[in-house]
Amino acid sequence: MEENNNSEEELSFNSRIPLEDLKKTVDTIKTELSKVIIGQKDFIELLIVSLLVDGHVLIEGVPGIAKTITAKLFAKTLKTGFSRIQFTPDLMPSDILGTSIFNINSSEFEFKQGPIFSNVVLIDEINRAPAKTQAALFEIMEEGQATMDGRTYNMDTPFMVLATQNPIEQEGTYALPEAQLDRFIFKIKVAYPSVEEEIQIIRTHHDRKGSKPQEMVQSVITPKQLADYKSKIQEIKVEEKIVKYIAEIVTKTRNHPHLYLGGSPRASIAILNAAKAFAAINGRDFVIPEDIKQALVPVLNHRIILTPEREMEGMTTDSVVHMIMQSVEIPR
């Protein structure tokens, strides 16, 4: 009898914010992407969550595991502008931001916008370019604007950067500076598929008979819908004990013996925002500890740095995050 009462109470609580349309749209995006992308469910869900909270995503993995195609197809599900920038060692900041060109007719310089001025921007192999070019993204990713020749140009909304990265042990790459890494809400590590998934990938490719993957995915969400969903996520309830839970975890990263660098307050805010989005796409208008746990690794794994001793031992940031998670009492 008590279980029924709890269910009725939760049902009543869930109805405070209408989330049915949001949940349905998220499921539709996943369905569209599953026409081409096999597995990678966590990857796709993190992309959707990032979109809903105005976050940028760093995608890391070895070549050939569908990082770029997944990002491109995800962008295709949105009825917005899209651009792709291939980062190379000789790429200059002006190749990204744009440059001023002298107009003979008006006898004035006119700013010609670069490819970064779009809604969803895919930066392929971001760690192929040197620090000077990567630094050109700092202001845009943080503030949604670019300052050129003393003038400020605002980005259109929505604005999202999807950056792919080869692992740093690959030749010809540059490690991203910590200040830039902190501007990505998630770092998603994409692994090899399982044997079953590999078989399905091969079969799907064979069954397509040469048709392009982009032709199989439809656009399902408009900027207006997205803005409405974002406003609903802002209303998600967060109890004080959940806030304390986030703060305790992030604070522990700053004095953990295995870590040289811990998470910043920006990491705490990213965990909170991601948790609210996880709650919303699951049809809840309140955050639970499981939402926090789901956000921790992708939010923290690029913001914390192992001590040299632990790194030499082969320890990973993911394992330290799980250690910290287990050491902090879960709020009830």
CORLIN-V525306 format. One record per pair of residues at least 12 apart in sequence whose C-alpha atoms are under 8 Angstrom apart, sorted by the first residue. I is the first residue (numbers start at 1). GAP is how many residues later the second one is. D is the distance in whole Angstrom. If there is no record, write none. Layout:
BEGIN
i = [I & I]
gap = [GAP & GAP]
d = [D & D]
END
This chain:
BEGIN
i = [13 & 14 & 14 & 14 & 16 & 17 & 17 & 17 & 17 & 19 & 19 & 19 & 19 & 19 & 19 & 20 & 22 & 22 & 22 & 23 & 23 & 23 & 23 & 25 & 25 & 26 & 26 & 28 & 29 & 29 & 29 & 30 & 30 & 32 & 32 & 32 & 32 & 33 & 33 & 33 & 33 & 35 & 35 & 36 & 36 & 36 & 36 & 37 & 37 & 37 & 38 & 38 & 38 & 39 & 39 & 40 & 43 & 43 & 44 & 44 & 46 & 46 & 47 & 49 & 49 & 49 & 50 & 50 & 50 & 51 & 52 & 52 & 52 & 52 & 52 & 53 & 53 & 53 & 53 & 54 & 54 & 54 & 55 & 55 & 55 & 55 & 55 & 56 & 56 & 56 & 56 & 56 & 56 & 56 & 56 & 57 & 57 & 57 & 57 & 57 & 57 & 57 & 57 & 58 & 58 & 58 & 58 & 58 & 58 & 58 & 58 & 59 & 59 & 59 & 59 & 59 & 59 & 59 & 59 & 60 & 60 & 60 & 60 & 60 & 60 & 60 & 60 & 61 & 61 & 61 & 61 & 61 & 61 & 61 & 62 & 62 & 63 & 65 & 65 & 65 & 65 & 67 & 67 & 68 & 68 & 68 & 71 & 71 & 72 & 73 & 73 & 73 & 75 & 76 & 76 & 76 & 76 & 77 & 77 & 77 & 77 & 77 & 78 & 78 & 78 & 78 & 78 & 79 & 79 & 79 & 79 & 79 & 80 & 80 & 80 & 80 & 81 & 81 & 81 & 82 & 82 & 82 & 82 & 82 & 83 & 83 & 83 & 83 & 83 & 83 & 83 & 84 & 84 & 84 & 84 & 84 & 85 & 85 & 85 & 85 & 85 & 85 & 86 & 86 & 86 & 86 & 87 & 87 & 87 & 87 & 87 & 87 & 87 & 88 & 88 & 88 & 89 & 89 & 89 & 90 & 91 & 91 & 92 & 92 & 93 & 93 & 93 & 93 & 94 & 95 & 95 & 96 & 96 & 96 & 96 & 97 & 97 & 97 & 97 & 97 & 97 & 97 & 98 & 98 & 98 & 98 & 98 & 99 & 99 & 99 & 99 & 100 & 117 & 117 & 118 & 118 & 118 & 119 & 119 & 119 & 119 & 119 & 119 & 120 & 120 & 120 & 120 & 120 & 121 & 121 & 121 & 121 & 122 & 122 & 122 & 122 & 123 & 123 & 123 & 123 & 124 & 124 & 124 & 125 & 125 & 125 & 125 & 126 & 126 & 126 & 127 & 127 & 127 & 127 & 127 & 127 & 128 & 128 & 128 & 129 & 129 & 130 & 131 & 131 & 131 & 134 & 134 & 135 & 137 & 138 & 138 & 140 & 141 & 141 & 142 & 144 & 157 & 158 & 178 & 181 & 181 & 182 & 182 & 182 & 182 & 185 & 185 & 185 & 185 & 186 & 186 & 186 & 186 & 187 & 187 & 187 & 187 & 188 & 233 & 233 & 233 & 234 & 235 & 236 & 236 & 236 & 236 & 236 & 236 & 237 & 237 & 237 & 237 & 238 & 238 & 238 & 239 & 241 & 242 & 242 & 242 & 242 & 243 & 245 & 245 & 245 & 245 & 246 & 246 & 246 & 246 & 247 & 248 & 249 & 249 & 249 & 250 & 250 & 250 & 250 & 250 & 250 & 251 & 252 & 253 & 253 & 253 & 258 & 258 & 258 & 258 & 259 & 259 & 259 & 259 & 260 & 260 & 260 & 260 & 261 & 261 & 261 & 261 & 262 & 262 & 262 & 263 & 263 & 263 & 264 & 267 & 267 & 267 & 270 & 271 & 271 & 271 & 271 & 272 & 274 & 274 & 274 & 275 & 275 & 275 & 275 & 275 & 276 & 278 & 279 & 289 & 289 & 293 & 296 & 297 & 297 & 297 & 300 & 301 & 301 & 301 & 302 & 304 & 305]
gap = [272 & 269 & 270 & 271 & 269 & 215 & 218 & 219 & 268 & 213 & 261 & 262 & 264 & 265 & 266 & 263 & 207 & 258 & 259 & 257 & 258 & 259 & 260 & 195 & 196 & 22 & 255 & 192 & 45 & 48 & 191 & 14 & 15 & 45 & 184 & 185 & 186 & 37 & 40 & 41 & 184 & 181 & 182 & 168 & 177 & 180 & 181 & 29 & 33 & 164 & 159 & 162 & 163 & 154 & 158 & 150 & 145 & 147 & 26 & 30 & 140 & 142 & 27 & 225 & 228 & 229 & 135 & 136 & 224 & 109 & 174 & 177 & 178 & 181 & 225 & 177 & 220 & 221 & 224 & 104 & 105 & 106 & 105 & 106 & 129 & 130 & 131 & 85 & 104 & 105 & 106 & 127 & 128 & 129 & 130 & 104 & 105 & 106 & 127 & 128 & 129 & 130 & 131 & 104 & 105 & 106 & 107 & 126 & 128 & 129 & 130 & 103 & 104 & 105 & 106 & 128 & 129 & 130 & 131 & 104 & 105 & 106 & 107 & 127 & 128 & 129 & 130 & 103 & 104 & 105 & 106 & 128 & 129 & 130 & 104 & 105 & 103 & 125 & 126 & 127 & 128 & 97 & 123 & 54 & 56 & 96 & 51 & 91 & 50 & 140 & 141 & 144 & 45 & 138 & 141 & 142 & 143 & 140 & 141 & 142 & 143 & 144 & 141 & 142 & 143 & 144 & 145 & 140 & 141 & 142 & 143 & 144 & 39 & 40 & 142 & 143 & 37 & 38 & 39 & 36 & 37 & 38 & 39 & 40 & 32 & 33 & 35 & 36 & 37 & 38 & 39 & 31 & 37 & 38 & 39 & 40 & 30 & 31 & 36 & 37 & 38 & 39 & 37 & 38 & 39 & 40 & 36 & 37 & 38 & 39 & 40 & 41 & 42 & 37 & 40 & 41 & 39 & 40 & 41 & 39 & 38 & 42 & 40 & 41 & 39 & 40 & 41 & 43 & 20 & 19 & 20 & 18 & 19 & 20 & 40 & 16 & 17 & 18 & 19 & 20 & 39 & 49 & 13 & 14 & 15 & 16 & 17 & 12 & 13 & 14 & 15 & 12 & 38 & 39 & 37 & 38 & 41 & 36 & 37 & 38 & 39 & 40 & 41 & 38 & 39 & 40 & 41 & 42 & 38 & 39 & 40 & 41 & 39 & 40 & 41 & 42 & 38 & 39 & 40 & 41 & 39 & 40 & 41 & 38 & 39 & 40 & 41 & 37 & 38 & 39 & 38 & 39 & 46 & 47 & 48 & 49 & 44 & 45 & 46 & 44 & 45 & 44 & 43 & 45 & 46 & 42 & 46 & 45 & 43 & 42 & 45 & 15 & 20 & 42 & 41 & 15 & 66 & 65 & 125 & 121 & 122 & 84 & 85 & 120 & 121 & 82 & 85 & 113 & 114 & 112 & 113 & 114 & 116 & 111 & 112 & 114 & 115 & 110 & 43 & 44 & 47 & 42 & 50 & 40 & 43 & 44 & 49 & 50 & 51 & 39 & 48 & 49 & 50 & 38 & 48 & 49 & 48 & 90 & 45 & 46 & 47 & 89 & 29 & 83 & 84 & 85 & 86 & 22 & 25 & 26 & 46 & 21 & 80 & 75 & 76 & 79 & 12 & 13 & 14 & 15 & 17 & 18 & 12 & 72 & 51 & 68 & 71 & 48 & 49 & 52 & 62 & 45 & 46 & 47 & 48 & 44 & 45 & 46 & 47 & 42 & 43 & 44 & 45 & 41 & 42 & 43 & 37 & 40 & 41 & 39 & 32 & 33 & 36 & 29 & 21 & 24 & 25 & 28 & 20 & 17 & 18 & 21 & 12 & 16 & 17 & 19 & 20 & 15 & 13 & 12 & 41 & 42 & 32 & 25 & 21 & 24 & 25 & 21 & 16 & 17 & 20 & 15 & 13 & 12]
d = [8 & 7 & 6 & 6 & 7 & 7 & 8 & 8 & 6 & 8 & 7 & 8 & 6 & 8 & 8 & 7 & 6 & 8 & 7 & 7 & 5 & 7 & 6 & 7 & 7 & 7 & 7 & 7 & 8 & 6 & 7 & 7 & 8 & 8 & 8 & 5 & 7 & 8 & 7 & 7 & 7 & 7 & 7 & 7 & 6 & 8 & 8 & 8 & 7 & 8 & 6 & 7 & 6 & 7 & 7 & 8 & 7 & 7 & 8 & 8 & 8 & 8 & 8 & 6 & 6 & 7 & 7 & 8 & 7 & 7 & 7 & 7 & 6 & 8 & 7 & 7 & 6 & 7 & 7 & 7 & 7 & 7 & 7 & 8 & 7 & 5 & 8 & 7 & 5 & 5 & 6 & 7 & 5 & 6 & 7 & 6 & 5 & 6 & 5 & 6 & 5 & 6 & 7 & 6 & 5 & 6 & 7 & 6 & 6 & 5 & 6 & 7 & 6 & 5 & 6 & 6 & 5 & 6 & 7 & 6 & 5 & 6 & 6 & 7 & 6 & 5 & 6 & 8 & 7 & 6 & 6 & 6 & 5 & 7 & 6 & 7 & 7 & 7 & 8 & 7 & 8 & 7 & 7 & 8 & 7 & 7 & 7 & 7 & 7 & 8 & 6 & 7 & 6 & 7 & 7 & 7 & 6 & 7 & 6 & 4 & 5 & 7 & 5 & 6 & 5 & 6 & 8 & 6 & 7 & 6 & 5 & 7 & 6 & 7 & 7 & 7 & 6 & 5 & 6 & 6 & 6 & 5 & 6 & 8 & 6 & 7 & 6 & 8 & 7 & 5 & 6 & 7 & 6 & 5 & 6 & 7 & 7 & 8 & 7 & 6 & 5 & 6 & 6 & 5 & 7 & 8 & 7 & 6 & 6 & 6 & 8 & 6 & 6 & 8 & 5 & 5 & 6 & 4 & 6 & 7 & 6 & 7 & 8 & 6 & 7 & 5 & 8 & 6 & 7 & 6 & 8 & 5 & 6 & 6 & 8 & 6 & 5 & 7 & 6 & 8 & 8 & 8 & 7 & 5 & 4 & 4 & 7 & 6 & 5 & 7 & 7 & 6 & 6 & 8 & 7 & 7 & 7 & 8 & 6 & 6 & 5 & 4 & 6 & 8 & 6 & 5 & 6 & 7 & 8 & 6 & 5 & 6 & 6 & 5 & 6 & 8 & 7 & 6 & 5 & 6 & 6 & 5 & 7 & 7 & 5 & 5 & 6 & 6 & 6 & 6 & 6 & 7 & 5 & 5 & 6 & 6 & 7 & 5 & 6 & 7 & 7 & 6 & 8 & 7 & 7 & 8 & 8 & 7 & 8 & 6 & 8 & 8 & 8 & 7 & 6 & 7 & 8 & 7 & 7 & 6 & 7 & 8 & 8 & 8 & 6 & 8 & 6 & 8 & 6 & 5 & 5 & 8 & 8 & 5 & 7 & 7 & 6 & 6 & 6 & 6 & 6 & 8 & 8 & 6 & 8 & 7 & 5 & 5 & 7 & 8 & 6 & 4 & 6 & 8 & 6 & 6 & 8 & 6 & 8 & 7 & 7 & 7 & 8 & 8 & 8 & 7 & 7 & 6 & 7 & 7 & 7 & 7 & 7 & 7 & 7 & 7 & 7 & 6 & 8 & 8 & 7 & 6 & 7 & 7 & 7 & 8 & 8 & 6 & 6 & 6 & 7 & 7 & 6 & 4 & 5 & 8 & 5 & 5 & 5 & 8 & 5 & 5 & 7 & 7 & 5 & 7 & 7 & 6 & 6 & 8 & 7 & 7 & 8 & 7 & 7 & 6 & 6 & 6 & 7 & 8 & 8 & 6 & 6 & 5 & 5 & 8 & 6 & 8 & 6 & 6 & 7 & 7 & 8 & 7 & 6 & 6 & 8 & 7 & 5 & 6 & 8 & 8 & 7 & 7]
END
